Amino acid sequence: MAGQKQPIDLLLHKGKKNFTKEEIEQRKAEEVKKNTDKIKPPTHLSAKLKREFYELTDELLRVEIMSNLDVDAVARYLIAQEEWLKCYKLLKKMKPVILEDGNYVTNEHYVKLSKNIELWYKQARTSAQDLGMTISSRCKIIVPKAPEAKKENKFNKFGGGKK
């Protein structure tokens, strides 16, 4: 099975195949361009979440993995994270077992809230993975780097033994 198509900059950096100038230009023309000119928080976010949106998108732009298409994904992550935190703070105040009619029983509200926390956690984690915000997801991202300049061979000045 063929591998995933890789960006031309990455292939050039690896140096495993020689491309003609025409092939390089054609591949660059075919690659998806990522636009970052319309990255603004959605209007439905609160002022607090909008501040967090700008902080997070600044980081994602800095590592060059975000485009205009990711705005809603960032918003979904922030909402899920906020809801998870609200539920977690409430859960910390509750007791898992309560005394009812002289017997200790499981607090049903605690159980329901625990399930909500798990739901919001999964949504936040999935969004974070989609955005490359987890260690494992960042390991899968291939960011092309500029090739290093070749070192000067000290024997080239003598003709390199070629006649």
Phi and psi in radians as a Rosetta constraint file:
Dihedral C 1 N 2 CA 2 C 2 CIRCULARHARMONIC -1.246 0.35
Dihedral N 2 CA 2 C 2 N 3 CIRCULARHARMONIC 2.617 0.35
Dihedral C 2 N 3 CA 3 C 3 CIRCULARHARMONIC -1.377 0.35
Dihedral N 3 CA 3 C 3 N 4 CIRCULARHARMONIC 3.037 0.35
Dihedral C 3 N 4 CA 4 C 4 CIRCULARHARMONIC -1.235 0.35
Dihedral N 4 CA 4 C 4 N 5 CIRCULARHARMONIC 2.464 0.35
Dihedral C 4 N 5 CA 5 C 5 CIRCULARHARMONIC -1.160 0.35
Dihedral N 5 CA 5 C 5 N 6 CIRCULARHARMONIC 2.280 0.35
Dihedral C 5 N 6 CA 6 C 6 CIRCULARHARMONIC -1.844 0.35
Dihedral N 6 CA 6 C 6 N 7 CIRCULARHARMONIC 2.664 0.35
Dihedral C 6 N 7 CA 7 C 7 CIRCULARHARMONIC -1.056 0.35
Dihedral N 7 CA 7 C 7 N 8 CIRCULARHARMONIC 2.560 0.35
Dihedral C 7 N 8 CA 8 C 8 CIRCULARHARMONIC -1.074 0.35
Dihedral N 8 CA 8 C 8 N 9 CIRCULARHARMONIC -0.628 0.35
Dihedral C 8 N 9 CA 9 C 9 CIRCULARHARMONIC -1.059 0.35
Dihedral N 9 CA 9 C 9 N 10 CIRCULARHARMONIC -0.672 0.35
Dihedral C 9 N 10 CA 10 C 10 CIRCULARHARMONIC -1.195 0.35
Dihedral N 10 CA 10 C 10 N 11 CIRCULARHARMONIC -0.751 0.35
Dihedral C 10 N 11 CA 11 C 11 CIRCULARHARMONIC -1.102 0.35
Dihedral N 11 CA 11 C 11 N 12 CIRCULARHARMONIC -0.701 0.35
Dihedral C 11 N 12 CA 12 C 12 CIRCULARHARMONIC -1.137 0.35
Dihedral N 12 CA 12 C 12 N 13 CIRCULARHARMONIC -0.672 0.35
Dihedral C 12 N 13 CA 13 C 13 CIRCULARHARMONIC -1.121 0.35
Dihedral N 13 CA 13 C 13 N 14 CIRCULARHARMONIC -0.716 0.35
Dihedral C 13 N 14 CA 14 C 14 CIRCULARHARMONIC -1.186 0.35
Dihedral N 14 CA 14 C 14 N 15 CIRCULARHARMONIC -0.554 0.35
Dihedral C 14 N 15 CA 15 C 15 CIRCULARHARMONIC 1.205 0.35
Dihedral N 15 CA 15 C 15 N 16 CIRCULARHARMONIC 0.408 0.35
Dihedral C 15 N 16 CA 16 C 16 CIRCULARHARMONIC -1.486 0.35
Dihedral N 16 CA 16 C 16 N 17 CIRCULARHARMONIC -0.249 0.35
Dihedral C 16 N 17 CA 17 C 17 CIRCULARHARMONIC -2.481 0.35
Dihedral N 17 CA 17 C 17 N 18 CIRCULARHARMONIC 2.500 0.35
Dihedral C 17 N 18 CA 18 C 18 CIRCULARHARMONIC -1.600 0.35
Dihedral N 18 CA 18 C 18 N 19 CIRCULARHARMONIC 2.225 0.35
Dihedral C 18 N 19 CA 19 C 19 CIRCULARHARMONIC -1.945 0.35
Dihedral N 19 CA 19 C 19 N 20 CIRCULARHARMONIC 2.545 0.35
Dihedral C 19 N 20 CA 20 C 20 CIRCULARHARMONIC -1.397 0.35
Dihedral N 20 CA 20 C 20 N 21 CIRCULARHARMONIC 2.866 0.35
Dihedral C 20 N 21 CA 21 C 21 CIRCULARHARMONIC -1.052 0.35
Dihedral N 21 CA 21 C 21 N 22 CIRCULARHARMONIC -0.639 0.35
Dihedral C 21 N 22 CA 22 C 22 CIRCULARHARMONIC -1.165 0.35
Dihedral N 22 CA 22 C 22 N 23 CIRCULARHARMONIC -0.726 0.35
Dihedral C 22 N 23 CA 23 C 23 CIRCULARHARMONIC -1.103 0.35
Dihedral N 23 CA 23 C 23 N 24 CIRCULARHARMONIC -0.725 0.35
Dihedral C 23 N 24 CA 24 C 24 CIRCULARHARMONIC -1.100 0.35
Dihedral N 24 CA 24 C 24 N 25 CIRCULARHARMONIC -0.806 0.35
Dihedral C 24 N 25 CA 25 C 25 CIRCULARHARMONIC -1.120 0.35
Dihedral N 25 CA 25 C 25 N 26 CIRCULARHARMONIC -0.697 0.35
Dihedral C 25 N 26 CA 26 C 26 CIRCULARHARMONIC -1.126 0.35
Dihedral N 26 CA 26 C 26 N 27 CIRCULARHARMONIC -0.787 0.35
Dihedral C 26 N 27 CA 27 C 27 CIRCULARHARMONIC -1.094 0.35
Dihedral N 27 CA 27 C 27 N 28 CIRCULARHARMONIC -0.737 0.35
Dihedral C 27 N 28 CA 28 C 28 CIRCULARHARMONIC -1.100 0.35
Dihedral N 28 CA 28 C 28 N 29 CIRCULARHARMONIC -0.662 0.35
Dihedral C 28 N 29 CA 29 C 29 CIRCULARHARMONIC -1.182 0.35
Dihedral N 29 CA 29 C 29 N 30 CIRCULARHARMONIC -0.542 0.35
Dihedral C 29 N 30 CA 30 C 30 CIRCULARHARMONIC -1.413 0.35
Dihedral N 30 CA 30 C 30 N 31 CIRCULARHARMONIC -0.388 0.35
Dihedral C 30 N 31 CA 31 C 31 CIRCULARHARMONIC -1.222 0.35
Dihedral N 31 CA 31 C 31 N 32 CIRCULARHARMONIC 2.596 0.35
Dihedral C 31 N 32 CA 32 C 32 CIRCULARHARMONIC -1.241 0.35
Dihedral N 32 CA 32 C 32 N 33 CIRCULARHARMONIC 2.265 0.35
Dihedral C 32 N 33 CA 33 C 33 CIRCULARHARMONIC -1.583 0.35
Dihedral N 33 CA 33 C 33 N 34 CIRCULARHARMONIC 2.366 0.35
Dihedral C 33 N 34 CA 34 C 34 CIRCULARHARMONIC -1.794 0.35
Dihedral N 34 CA 34 C 34 N 35 CIRCULARHARMONIC 2.126 0.35
Dihedral C 34 N 35 CA 35 C 35 CIRCULARHARMONIC -1.644 0.35
Dihedral N 35 CA 35 C 35 N 36 CIRCULARHARMONIC 2.480 0.35
Dihedral C 35 N 36 CA 36 C 36 CIRCULARHARMONIC -2.281 0.35
Dihedral N 36 CA 36 C 36 N 37 CIRCULARHARMONIC 0.451 0.35
Dihedral C 36 N 37 CA 37 C 37 CIRCULARHARMONIC -1.571 0.35
Dihedral N 37 CA 37 C 37 N 38 CIRCULARHARMONIC -0.186 0.35
Dihedral C 37 N 38 CA 38 C 38 CIRCULARHARMONIC -2.140 0.35
Dihedral N 38 CA 38 C 38 N 39 CIRCULARHARMONIC 0.679 0.35
Dihedral C 38 N 39 CA 39 C 39 CIRCULARHARMONIC -1.577 0.35
Dihedral N 39 CA 39 C 39 N 40 CIRCULARHARMONIC 1.729 0.35
Dihedral C 39 N 40 CA 40 C 40 CIRCULARHARMONIC -2.367 0.35
Dihedral N 40 CA 40 C 40 N 41 CIRCULARHARMONIC 2.554 0.35
Dihedral C 40 N 41 CA 41 C 41 CIRCULARHARMONIC -1.167 0.35
Dihedral N 41 CA 41 C 41 N 42 CIRCULARHARMONIC 2.477 0.35
Dihedral C 41 N 42 CA 42 C 42 CIRCULARHARMONIC -1.051 0.35
Dihedral N 42 CA 42 C 42 N 43 CIRCULARHARMONIC 2.634 0.35
Dihedral C 42 N 43 CA 43 C 43 CIRCULARHARMONIC -1.185 0.35
Dihedral N 43 CA 43 C 43 N 44 CIRCULARHARMONIC -0.391 0.35
Dihedral C 43 N 44 CA 44 C 44 CIRCULARHARMONIC -1.375 0.35
Dihedral N 44 CA 44 C 44 N 45 CIRCULARHARMONIC -0.091 0.35
Dihedral C 44 N 45 CA 45 C 45 CIRCULARHARMONIC -1.384 0.35
Dihedral N 45 CA 45 C 45 N 46 CIRCULARHARMONIC 2.541 0.35
Dihedral C 45 N 46 CA 46 C 46 CIRCULARHARMONIC -1.234 0.35
Dihedral N 46 CA 46 C 46 N 47 CIRCULARHARMONIC 2.940 0.35
Dihedral C 46 N 47 CA 47 C 47 CIRCULARHARMONIC -1.046 0.35
Dihedral N 47 CA 47 C 47 N 48 CIRCULARHARMONIC -0.696 0.35
Dihedral C 47 N 48 CA 48 C 48 CIRCULARHARMONIC -1.106 0.35
Dihedral N 48 CA 48 C 48 N 49 CIRCULARHARMONIC -0.787 0.35
Dihedral C 48 N 49 CA 49 C 49 CIRCULARHARMONIC -1.204 0.35
Dihedral N 49 CA 49 C 49 N 50 CIRCULARHARMONIC -0.522 0.35
Dihedral C 49 N 50 CA 50 C 50 CIRCULARHARMONIC -1.154 0.35
Dihedral N 50 CA 50 C 50 N 51 CIRCULARHARMONIC -0.697 0.35
Dihedral C 50 N 51 CA 51 C 51 CIRCULARHARMONIC -1.085 0.35
Dihedral N 51 CA 51 C 51 N 52 CIRCULARHARMONIC -0.785 0.35
Dihedral C 51 N 52 CA 52 C 52 CIRCULARHARMONIC -1.113 0.35
Dihedral N 52 CA 52 C 52 N 53 CIRCULARHARMONIC -0.611 0.35
Dihedral C 52 N 53 CA 53 C 53 CIRCULARHARMONIC -1.042 0.35
Dihedral N 53 CA 53 C 53 N 54 CIRCULARHARMONIC -0.838 0.35
Dihedral C 53 N 54 CA 54 C 54 CIRCULARHARMONIC -1.112 0.35
Dihedral N 54 CA 54 C 54 N 55 CIRCULARHARMONIC -0.708 0.35
Dihedral C 54 N 55 CA 55 C 55 CIRCULARHARMONIC -1.098 0.35
Dihedral N 55 CA 55 C 55 N 56 CIRCULARHARMONIC -0.808 0.35
Dihedral C 55 N 56 CA 56 C 56 CIRCULARHARMONIC -1.188 0.35
Dihedral N 56 CA 56 C 56 N 57 CIRCULARHARMONIC -0.776 0.35
Dihedral C 56 N 57 CA 57 C 57 CIRCULARHARMONIC -1.171 0.35
Dihedral N 57 CA 57 C 57 N 58 CIRCULARHARMONIC -0.566 0.35
Dihedral C 57 N 58 CA 58 C 58 CIRCULARHARMONIC -1.048 0.35
Dihedral N 58 CA 58 C 58 N 59 CIRCULARHARMONIC -0.739 0.35
Dihedral C 58 N 59 CA 59 C 59 CIRCULARHARMONIC -1.166 0.35
Dihedral N 59 CA 59 C 59 N 60 CIRCULARHARMONIC -0.772 0.35
Dihedral C 59 N 60 CA 60 C 60 CIRCULARHARMONIC -1.145 0.35
Dihedral N 60 CA 60 C 60 N 61 CIRCULARHARMONIC -0.608 0.35
Dihedral C 60 N 61 CA 61 C 61 CIRCULARHARMONIC -1.240 0.35
Dihedral N 61 CA 61 C 61 N 62 CIRCULARHARMONIC -0.621 0.35
Dihedral C 61 N 62 CA 62 C 62 CIRCULARHARMONIC -1.081 0.35
Dihedral N 62 CA 62 C 62 N 63 CIRCULARHARMONIC -0.666 0.35
Dihedral C 62 N 63 CA 63 C 63 CIRCULARHARMONIC -1.590 0.35
Dihedral N 63 CA 63 C 63 N 64 CIRCULARHARMONIC 0.131 0.35
Dihedral C 63 N 64 CA 64 C 64 CIRCULARHARMONIC 1.013 0.35
Dihedral N 64 CA 64 C 64 N 65 CIRCULARHARMONIC 0.780 0.35
Dihedral C 64 N 65 CA 65 C 65 CIRCULARHARMONIC -2.153 0.35
Dihedral N 65 CA 65 C 65 N 66 CIRCULARHARMONIC 0.204 0.35
Dihedral C 65 N 66 CA 66 C 66 CIRCULARHARMONIC -2.102 0.35
Dihedral N 66 CA 66 C 66 N 67 CIRCULARHARMONIC 2.585 0.35
Dihedral C 66 N 67 CA 67 C 67 CIRCULARHARMONIC -2.385 0.35
Dihedral N 67 CA 67 C 67 N 68 CIRCULARHARMONIC -3.120 0.35
Dihedral C 67 N 68 CA 68 C 68 CIRCULARHARMONIC -1.009 0.35
Dihedral N 68 CA 68 C 68 N 69 CIRCULARHARMONIC -0.525 0.35
Dihedral C 68 N 69 CA 69 C 69 CIRCULARHARMONIC -1.215 0.35
Dihedral N 69 CA 69 C 69 N 70 CIRCULARHARMONIC -0.254 0.35
Dihedral C 69 N 70 CA 70 C 70 CIRCULARHARMONIC -1.635 0.35
Dihedral N 70 CA 70 C 70 N 71 CIRCULARHARMONIC 0.012 0.35
Dihedral C 70 N 71 CA 71 C 71 CIRCULARHARMONIC -1.022 0.35
Dihedral N 71 CA 71 C 71 N 72 CIRCULARHARMONIC -0.828 0.35
Dihedral C 71 N 72 CA 72 C 72 CIRCULARHARMONIC -1.182 0.35
Dihedral N 72 CA 72 C 72 N 73 CIRCULARHARMONIC -0.597 0.35
Dihedral C 72 N 73 CA 73 C 73 CIRCULARHARMONIC -1.129 0.35
Dihedral N 73 CA 73 C 73 N 74 CIRCULARHARMONIC -0.689 0.35
Dihedral C 73 N 74 CA 74 C 74 CIRCULARHARMONIC -1.138 0.35
Dihedral N 74 CA 74 C 74 N 75 CIRCULARHARMONIC -0.738 0.35
Dihedral C 74 N 75 CA 75 C 75 CIRCULARHARMONIC -1.089 0.35
Dihedral N 75 CA 75 C 75 N 76 CIRCULARHARMONIC -0.750 0.35
Dihedral C 75 N 76 CA 76 C 76 CIRCULARHARMONIC -1.102 0.35
Dihedral N 76 CA 76 C 76 N 77 CIRCULARHARMONIC -0.695 0.35
Dihedral C 76 N 77 CA 77 C 77 CIRCULARHARMONIC -1.070 0.35
Dihedral N 77 CA 77 C 77 N 78 CIRCULARHARMONIC -0.829 0.35
Dihedral C 77 N 78 CA 78 C 78 CIRCULARHARMONIC -1.112 0.35
Dihedral N 78 CA 78 C 78 N 79 CIRCULARHARMONIC -0.692 0.35
Dihedral C 78 N 79 CA 79 C 79 CIRCULARHARMONIC -1.149 0.35
Dihedral N 79 CA 79 C 79 N 80 CIRCULARHARMONIC -0.814 0.35
Dihedral C 79 N 80 CA 80 C 80 CIRCULARHARMONIC -1.085 0.35
Dihedral N 80 CA 80 C 80 N 81 CIRCULARHARMONIC -0.709 0.35
Dihedral C 80 N 81 CA 81 C 81 CIRCULARHARMONIC -1.126 0.35
Dihedral N 81 CA 81 C 81 N 82 CIRCULARHARMONIC -0.745 0.35
Dihedral C 81 N 82 CA 82 C 82 CIRCULARHARMONIC -1.130 0.35
Dihedral N 82 CA 82 C 82 N 83 CIRCULARHARMONIC -0.774 0.35
Dihedral C 82 N 83 CA 83 C 83 CIRCULARHARMONIC -1.136 0.35
Dihedral N 83 CA 83 C 83 N 84 CIRCULARHARMONIC -0.697 0.35
Dihedral C 83 N 84 CA 84 C 84 CIRCULARHARMONIC -1.025 0.35
Dihedral N 84 CA 84 C 84 N 85 CIRCULARHARMONIC -0.788 0.35
Dihedral C 84 N 85 CA 85 C 85 CIRCULARHARMONIC -1.129 0.35
Dihedral N 85 CA 85 C 85 N 86 CIRCULARHARMONIC -0.701 0.35
Dihedral C 85 N 86 CA 86 C 86 CIRCULARHARMONIC -1.053 0.35
Dihedral N 86 CA 86 C 86 N 87 CIRCULARHARMONIC -0.849 0.35
Dihedral C 86 N 87 CA 87 C 87 CIRCULARHARMONIC -1.112 0.35
Dihedral N 87 CA 87 C 87 N 88 CIRCULARHARMONIC -0.702 0.35
Dihedral C 87 N 88 CA 88 C 88 CIRCULARHARMONIC -1.105 0.35
Dihedral N 88 CA 88 C 88 N 89 CIRCULARHARMONIC -0.740 0.35
Dihedral C 88 N 89 CA 89 C 89 CIRCULARHARMONIC -1.114 0.35
Dihedral N 89 CA 89 C 89 N 90 CIRCULARHARMONIC -0.691 0.35
Dihedral C 89 N 90 CA 90 C 90 CIRCULARHARMONIC -1.139 0.35
Dihedral N 90 CA 90 C 90 N 91 CIRCULARHARMONIC -0.744 0.35
Dihedral C 90 N 91 CA 91 C 91 CIRCULARHARMONIC -1.093 0.35
Dihedral N 91 CA 91 C 91 N 92 CIRCULARHARMONIC -0.646 0.35
Dihedral C 91 N 92 CA 92 C 92 CIRCULARHARMONIC -1.062 0.35
Dihedral N 92 CA 92 C 92 N 93 CIRCULARHARMONIC -0.489 0.35
Dihedral C 92 N 93 CA 93 C 93 CIRCULARHARMONIC -1.468 0.35
Dihedral N 93 CA 93 C 93 N 94 CIRCULARHARMONIC -0.247 0.35
Dihedral C 93 N 94 CA 94 C 94 CIRCULARHARMONIC -1.652 0.35
Dihedral N 94 CA 94 C 94 N 95 CIRCULARHARMONIC 2.794 0.35
Dihedral C 94 N 95 CA 95 C 95 CIRCULARHARMONIC -1.856 0.35
Dihedral N 95 CA 95 C 95 N 96 CIRCULARHARMONIC 2.392 0.35
Dihedral C 95 N 96 CA 96 C 96 CIRCULARHARMONIC -1.239 0.35
Dihedral N 96 CA 96 C 96 N 97 CIRCULARHARMONIC -0.479 0.35
Dihedral C 96 N 97 CA 97 C 97 CIRCULARHARMONIC -2.185 0.35
Dihedral N 97 CA 97 C 97 N 98 CIRCULARHARMONIC 2.334 0.35
Dihedral C 97 N 98 CA 98 C 98 CIRCULARHARMONIC -2.182 0.35
Dihedral N 98 CA 98 C 98 N 99 CIRCULARHARMONIC 2.790 0.35
Dihedral C 98 N 99 CA 99 C 99 CIRCULARHARMONIC -1.606 0.35
Dihedral N 99 CA 99 C 99 N 100 CIRCULARHARMONIC 2.084 0.35
Dihedral C 99 N 100 CA 100 C 100 CIRCULARHARMONIC -2.348 0.35
Dihedral N 100 CA 100 C 100 N 101 CIRCULARHARMONIC 2.062 0.35
Dihedral C 100 N 101 CA 101 C 101 CIRCULARHARMONIC 0.974 0.35
Dihedral N 101 CA 101 C 101 N 102 CIRCULARHARMONIC 0.671 0.35
Dihedral C 101 N 102 CA 102 C 102 CIRCULARHARMONIC 1.426 0.35
Dihedral N 102 CA 102 C 102 N 103 CIRCULARHARMONIC 0.002 0.35
Dihedral C 102 N 103 CA 103 C 103 CIRCULARHARMONIC -2.088 0.35
Dihedral N 103 CA 103 C 103 N 104 CIRCULARHARMONIC 2.570 0.35
Dihedral C 103 N 104 CA 104 C 104 CIRCULARHARMONIC -1.495 0.35
Dihedral N 104 CA 104 C 104 N 105 CIRCULARHARMONIC 2.221 0.35
Dihedral C 104 N 105 CA 105 C 105 CIRCULARHARMONIC -2.313 0.35
Dihedral N 105 CA 105 C 105 N 106 CIRCULARHARMONIC 2.799 0.35
Dihedral C 105 N 106 CA 106 C 106 CIRCULARHARMONIC -1.199 0.35
Dihedral N 106 CA 106 C 106 N 107 CIRCULARHARMONIC 2.331 0.35
Dihedral C 106 N 107 CA 107 C 107 CIRCULARHARMONIC -1.342 0.35
Dihedral N 107 CA 107 C 107 N 108 CIRCULARHARMONIC 1.910 0.35
Dihedral C 107 N 108 CA 108 C 108 CIRCULARHARMONIC -1.103 0.35
Dihedral N 108 CA 108 C 108 N 109 CIRCULARHARMONIC -0.594 0.35
Dihedral C 108 N 109 CA 109 C 109 CIRCULARHARMONIC -1.131 0.35
Dihedral N 109 CA 109 C 109 N 110 CIRCULARHARMONIC -0.645 0.35
Dihedral C 109 N 110 CA 110 C 110 CIRCULARHARMONIC -1.106 0.35
Dihedral N 110 CA 110 C 110 N 111 CIRCULARHARMONIC -0.751 0.35
Dihedral C 110 N 111 CA 111 C 111 CIRCULARHARMONIC -1.130 0.35
Dihedral N 111 CA 111 C 111 N 112 CIRCULARHARMONIC -0.797 0.35
Dihedral C 111 N 112 CA 112 C 112 CIRCULARHARMONIC -1.111 0.35
Dihedral N 112 CA 112 C 112 N 113 CIRCULARHARMONIC -0.728 0.35
Dihedral C 112 N 113 CA 113 C 113 CIRCULARHARMONIC -1.162 0.35
Dihedral N 113 CA 113 C 113 N 114 CIRCULARHARMONIC -0.636 0.35
Dihedral C 113 N 114 CA 114 C 114 CIRCULARHARMONIC -1.075 0.35
Dihedral N 114 CA 114 C 114 N 115 CIRCULARHARMONIC -0.689 0.35
Dihedral C 114 N 115 CA 115 C 115 CIRCULARHARMONIC -1.163 0.35
Dihedral N 115 CA 115 C 115 N 116 CIRCULARHARMONIC -0.677 0.35
Dihedral C 115 N 116 CA 116 C 116 CIRCULARHARMONIC -1.125 0.35
Dihedral N 116 CA 116 C 116 N 117 CIRCULARHARMONIC -0.695 0.35
Dihedral C 116 N 117 CA 117 C 117 CIRCULARHARMONIC -1.069 0.35
Dihedral N 117 CA 117 C 117 N 118 CIRCULARHARMONIC -0.763 0.35
Dihedral C 117 N 118 CA 118 C 118 CIRCULARHARMONIC -1.089 0.35
Dihedral N 118 CA 118 C 118 N 119 CIRCULARHARMONIC -0.729 0.35
Dihedral C 118 N 119 CA 119 C 119 CIRCULARHARMONIC -1.066 0.35
Dihedral N 119 CA 119 C 119 N 120 CIRCULARHARMONIC -0.878 0.35
Dihedral C 119 N 120 CA 120 C 120 CIRCULARHARMONIC -1.159 0.35
Dihedral N 120 CA 120 C 120 N 121 CIRCULARHARMONIC -0.613 0.35
Dihedral C 120 N 121 CA 121 C 121 CIRCULARHARMONIC -1.106 0.35
Dihedral N 121 CA 121 C 121 N 122 CIRCULARHARMONIC -0.790 0.35
Dihedral C 121 N 122 CA 122 C 122 CIRCULARHARMONIC -1.095 0.35
Dihedral N 122 CA 122 C 122 N 123 CIRCULARHARMONIC -0.712 0.35
Dihedral C 122 N 123 CA 123 C 123 CIRCULARHARMONIC -1.152 0.35
Dihedral N 123 CA 123 C 123 N 124 CIRCULARHARMONIC -0.747 0.35
Dihedral C 123 N 124 CA 124 C 124 CIRCULARHARMONIC -1.140 0.35
Dihedral N 124 CA 124 C 124 N 125 CIRCULARHARMONIC -0.741 0.35
Dihedral C 124 N 125 CA 125 C 125 CIRCULARHARMONIC -1.125 0.35
Dihedral N 125 CA 125 C 125 N 126 CIRCULARHARMONIC -0.755 0.35
Dihedral C 125 N 126 CA 126 C 126 CIRCULARHARMONIC -1.091 0.35
Dihedral N 126 CA 126 C 126 N 127 CIRCULARHARMONIC -0.765 0.35
Dihedral C 126 N 127 CA 127 C 127 CIRCULARHARMONIC -1.115 0.35
Dihedral N 127 CA 127 C 127 N 128 CIRCULARHARMONIC -0.720 0.35
Dihedral C 127 N 128 CA 128 C 128 CIRCULARHARMONIC -1.093 0.35
Dihedral N 128 CA 128 C 128 N 129 CIRCULARHARMONIC -0.703 0.35
Dihedral C 128 N 129 CA 129 C 129 CIRCULARHARMONIC -1.130 0.35
Dihedral N 129 CA 129 C 129 N 130 CIRCULARHARMONIC -0.731 0.35
Dihedral C 129 N 130 CA 130 C 130 CIRCULARHARMONIC -1.073 0.35
Dihedral N 130 CA 130 C 130 N 131 CIRCULARHARMONIC -0.562 0.35
Dihedral C 130 N 131 CA 131 C 131 CIRCULARHARMONIC -1.588 0.35
Dihedral N 131 CA 131 C 131 N 132 CIRCULARHARMONIC 0.011 0.35
Dihedral C 131 N 132 CA 132 C 132 CIRCULARHARMONIC 1.325 0.35
Dihedral N 132 CA 132 C 132 N 133 CIRCULARHARMONIC 0.533 0.35
Dihedral C 132 N 133 CA 133 C 133 CIRCULARHARMONIC -1.756 0.35
Dihedral N 133 CA 133 C 133 N 134 CIRCULARHARMONIC 0.116 0.35
Dihedral C 133 N 134 CA 134 C 134 CIRCULARHARMONIC -1.977 0.35
Dihedral N 134 CA 134 C 134 N 135 CIRCULARHARMONIC 2.776 0.35
Dihedral C 134 N 135 CA 135 C 135 CIRCULARHARMONIC -1.030 0.35
Dihedral N 135 CA 135 C 135 N 136 CIRCULARHARMONIC -0.827 0.35
Dihedral C 135 N 136 CA 136 C 136 CIRCULARHARMONIC -1.132 0.35
Dihedral N 136 CA 136 C 136 N 137 CIRCULARHARMONIC -0.662 0.35
Dihedral C 136 N 137 CA 137 C 137 CIRCULARHARMONIC -1.255 0.35
Dihedral N 137 CA 137 C 137 N 138 CIRCULARHARMONIC -0.569 0.35
Dihedral C 137 N 138 CA 138 C 138 CIRCULARHARMONIC -1.208 0.35
Dihedral N 138 CA 138 C 138 N 139 CIRCULARHARMONIC -0.534 0.35
Dihedral C 138 N 139 CA 139 C 139 CIRCULARHARMONIC -1.164 0.35
Dihedral N 139 CA 139 C 139 N 140 CIRCULARHARMONIC -0.432 0.35
Dihedral C 139 N 140 CA 140 C 140 CIRCULARHARMONIC -1.489 0.35
Dihedral N 140 CA 140 C 140 N 141 CIRCULARHARMONIC -0.265 0.35
Dihedral C 140 N 141 CA 141 C 141 CIRCULARHARMONIC -1.417 0.35
Dihedral N 141 CA 141 C 141 N 142 CIRCULARHARMONIC 2.276 0.35
Dihedral C 141 N 142 CA 142 C 142 CIRCULARHARMONIC -1.866 0.35
Dihedral N 142 CA 142 C 142 N 143 CIRCULARHARMONIC 1.936 0.35
Dihedral C 142 N 143 CA 143 C 143 CIRCULARHARMONIC -1.804 0.35
Dihedral N 143 CA 143 C 143 N 144 CIRCULARHARMONIC 2.050 0.35
Dihedral C 143 N 144 CA 144 C 144 CIRCULARHARMONIC -1.180 0.35
Dihedral N 144 CA 144 C 144 N 145 CIRCULARHARMONIC 2.454 0.35
Dihedral C 144 N 145 CA 145 C 145 CIRCULARHARMONIC -2.056 0.35
Dihedral N 145 CA 145 C 145 N 146 CIRCULARHARMONIC 2.711 0.35
Dihedral C 145 N 146 CA 146 C 146 CIRCULARHARMONIC -1.154 0.35
Dihedral N 146 CA 146 C 146 N 147 CIRCULARHARMONIC 2.401 0.35
Dihedral C 146 N 147 CA 147 C 147 CIRCULARHARMONIC -1.153 0.35
Dihedral N 147 CA 147 C 147 N 148 CIRCULARHARMONIC 2.534 0.35
Dihedral C 147 N 148 CA 148 C 148 CIRCULARHARMONIC -1.336 0.35
Dihedral N 148 CA 148 C 148 N 149 CIRCULARHARMONIC 2.575 0.35
Dihedral C 148 N 149 CA 149 C 149 CIRCULARHARMONIC -1.184 0.35
Dihedral N 149 CA 149 C 149 N 150 CIRCULARHARMONIC 2.456 0.35
Dihedral C 149 N 150 CA 150 C 150 CIRCULARHARMONIC -1.240 0.35
Dihedral N 150 CA 150 C 150 N 151 CIRCULARHARMONIC 2.502 0.35
Dihedral C 150 N 151 CA 151 C 151 CIRCULARHARMONIC -1.268 0.35
Dihedral N 151 CA 151 C 151 N 152 CIRCULARHARMONIC 2.529 0.35
Dihedral C 151 N 152 CA 152 C 152 CIRCULARHARMONIC -1.231 0.35
Dihedral N 152 CA 152 C 152 N 153 CIRCULARHARMONIC 2.219 0.35
Dihedral C 152 N 153 CA 153 C 153 CIRCULARHARMONIC -1.405 0.35
Dihedral N 153 CA 153 C 153 N 154 CIRCULARHARMONIC 2.105 0.35
Dihedral C 153 N 154 CA 154 C 154 CIRCULARHARMONIC -1.165 0.35
Dihedral N 154 CA 154 C 154 N 155 CIRCULARHARMONIC -0.274 0.35
Dihedral C 154 N 155 CA 155 C 155 CIRCULARHARMONIC -1.575 0.35
Dihedral N 155 CA 155 C 155 N 156 CIRCULARHARMONIC -0.177 0.35
Dihedral C 155 N 156 CA 156 C 156 CIRCULARHARMONIC -1.084 0.35
Dihedral N 156 CA 156 C 156 N 157 CIRCULARHARMONIC -0.564 0.35
Dihedral C 156 N 157 CA 157 C 157 CIRCULARHARMONIC -1.166 0.35
Dihedral N 157 CA 157 C 157 N 158 CIRCULARHARMONIC -0.287 0.35
Dihedral C 157 N 158 CA 158 C 158 CIRCULARHARMONIC -1.678 0.35
Dihedral N 158 CA 158 C 158 N 159 CIRCULARHARMONIC 0.082 0.35
Dihedral C 158 N 159 CA 159 C 159 CIRCULARHARMONIC 1.703 0.35
Dihedral N 159 CA 159 C 159 N 160 CIRCULARHARMONIC -0.072 0.35
Dihedral C 159 N 160 CA 160 C 160 CIRCULARHARMONIC 1.131 0.35
Dihedral N 160 CA 160 C 160 N 161 CIRCULARHARMONIC 0.313 0.35
Dihedral C 160 N 161 CA 161 C 161 CIRCULARHARMONIC 1.351 0.35
Dihedral N 161 CA 161 C 161 N 162 CIRCULARHARMONIC 0.051 0.35
Dihedral C 161 N 162 CA 162 C 162 CIRCULARHARMONIC -1.623 0.35
Dihedral N 162 CA 162 C 162 N 163 CIRCULARHARMONIC 2.510 0.35
